[in-house]
Amino acid sequence: MRISVASSGQLKIRVKSLSPGSEWSFPNAYAGVLGIAERVDEFQAFGPAGENLGGKKIATGEFRSEPGTTSINYIVKLRQPGAADVSHVSWIAGEYGLLMLADLLPERLPSVMVEISLPPDWTCRTAAPPDSLGRYFVSQPEKAVFLVGRSLRTQVGLASGNVLGCFVAGSWPFKDEVVTKAATKVLEKYIALTGFTFTVRPAVM
């Protein structure tokens, strides 16, 4: 998939190499945040040879196309986040934001290779490192989160043998190292309490 990000908060998304289908559903609620599928617009579907197979909105977050669709294009118009939803759904405000594939992709998609196109001087951070072409392989799209924006800063800490990435944006009344130290202490306590073994690098954004 390819996500083209505008600083205005509008995303252009293209998903290719899908299993042939004709029905596409986007989640409309998550963690008490409602109406997130209302942001999806201008849905178009295409066949394996690039032929246009239409795209009709049936209901909020529900789209239909001709059978045999293997790629889709659409726009997501992100809105300003409120205090209750800032950590649960995708948003862009000012010069940074969070992108969560759980509310940007149709439901029930398998693993994806993600390519992100950003405004000038913007960069991207996530728990998984990119490949040599700058793409991110995501085995569980519903759990993937990307921090995007201008002047992102990275700190690295160690917690019980686990490398912890801390990604910071914006101006704060404390040093970035304070975030890393606090997050490392919390993670160490968590590991000691649960005995959980991480299979991917944990990250704090």
Secondary structure, DSSP 8 states (H G I E B T S, - for coil): -EEEE-TTSEEEEEE-S--SEEEEE---EETTEE-GGGGEEEEEEE-TTS-B---EEEETTEEEEEEEE-EEEEEEE-----TTTTTTS-EEETTEEEEEHHHHS-TT---EEEEEE--TTEEEE-SS---TTS-EEES-GGG-EEEEEES-EEEEEEETTEEEEEEE-S--SS-HHHHHHHHHHHHHHHHHHH----SS--EE-
